[in-house]
Amino acid sequence: MPELKIVSVGDVPWHEVKAQEHPGGRRVSVWEKFLEWSPERMVIYARYDPGMVVERHGHMSDHFVFVVAGEVLVGDRPCPAGTHLTLEHGAVFGPLVAGPEGATLYEIMTGDPRAVPADPEGFARLLANRGARPLPNPAVPWPDWLAPRTDRQAGLGTEPR
């Protein structure tokens, strides 16, 4: 039966989902609050630390992104606060690079939310050019019904769920 769900962002914990080491030993990450996570949809409130780089990728579902605060460079296009992106199932975007203040995003995926890397070699080169290196993906409270992660960090091998 259909139901009304109300979730306050302040009531949901942050989860570190990706991490990198940037010059000077600075750790930068993607942080997410899972507002809803079901087989039908995933709704997240995300925070990208300044300079965080996310590889060019797609998703196994339609993906909608709204930039709430800060700025993210998507490929060569700056996307400041107020920008909406629609990534249809099978399309790819990125790399994504958070601006100097980072970025806060509101994202919705309609189905399987797992990322599908589109250019792992290019991502490895981009990180190397920036003096950054990927760190193993942090463990995420992955639901039992969802298959394992597909977004391994630049060949680091098996990732935690």
N, C-alpha and C positions, 0 to 999 in steps of 0.2 A: 504494500500500500504506500502511495506517495506520502512523504512527510516533509515538514519544515525543519531545516537544520540551521542553527545559529551558532557561530563560533567566533569568539573574540581573539584577535591576534595575540593580545596580551596574555591569554590563558594557555597558549601553546608554546612548548619549549623550542629553542633553536637546536638544529642538528647540523654539525659540520658534515658536508657531503663530498667536498673536493678540497684538496690542499696542494699548495706549491711552495717551494722555497725560492724567494727572489733575492737579488743582490744584497749583501750585508747580513744574510741569514734571516731576512724578514719572511715570516710565514704569512701567506695570504690564502684565503679560503672562500668557498661558497657556503653559505649558511641557509638552511631552509626550515620553515615551519610548515608542517603538513596539516593544512586546515581540513582537508578531506582526502582520503585515499581508499578507493574502492575499485573493483574491476571496471566500473563504468567511467570513472573520472578521478583525476588527481588535481587538487587545488593547493597551490603552495604560495607562500609569501617568502621571497628569497632576498638575501643580502649578499652582494659581491663586494669583497674587500677591494680597496683601491689597487688598480693594476692587475687584478685577477684575470687570467686568460683561460677561456673555455674553448676547446677545439671545435672546428667546423663539424656539425653533426645534424642529424635529423631525429625524429621520434617515430615510434610505431603507432602513432595516432595523430590526430590534429592537435596542434599546440598553439595556444594564444598567450601572448605576453603583453603586459602593460607596464611601462617604466613609471614607477611611482615617484622616485627621487633619484638624484644623481644623473649619471649618463653611462651608456654602454655603447661601444663601437661594435657594430655588427657588420663584419666584413670591412668595407671602407666607408660605411654610412654611420654617422653619429646619430644616436637615438637618445635625446634628452628626456627628462621627465615630461610626461604627457604623451609619449609615443606609444602606439599600439602596433603589435606585430601579429600576423596570422601566418603560421607555418602549417601548411596542409600536410597530411599524412604522405610520406614519401619525399617531401621537399627537404632541403638542407639549408642551414644558415651558419654564419660565423666565418672565422673565429669571432668570439665575443671577448671584448677587452673592457673591463670596468674603468671608468674615468678616475680622475684624481681624488674625487670624494667617494668613490665606490658607486654602487647602484643598488636600488631597492626595486624589486620586480614583483608583480602579481601574475601568477601563471596558472593556466588551466590546460590540462590534457584530457582528451576524451577517449580513454581506453588505455592501452598499454603505454606507460610513460617512459619506458626505458630508452636511453639515448643510443643512437646508431652512429658511431664515428664515421666521418666521411673522408678524412685526410690525415691519418695518424702520422705519416712521415712529415707532412707540412707542419703539423702541430709541434712535433719534436724539433724541427728547424726553428720555428717561431720562438719556442721557449729558449732554445740555445742562443738565438740572436739577442734575446732580452736578458740573458744571464740568469734565467730561471730554470728550475728543475721540478718535475712532478714529484709529489709525495704519494705514498699509497692512499687510495681512497679510504676515508674513515668508515668504520662500521655504521650502518644506517639501520633503523628498526624496520627491516624489509618484511613485508607481509608474506606469509607462507604460500599464498595462492599465486604469487608473482615469480616468474623464472629469475635466475641470477642476473646480476648487473652485466651490461654489455659495454660499459664505458671504462675499460682498463686504462690506467694512466700511462701512456707512452711506453708500452711494453714492460710494465713492472710485474706482470704475471697475475696470478690469482688474486682476486680482490675479496675483502670481507663483504658479507651481505650488509 
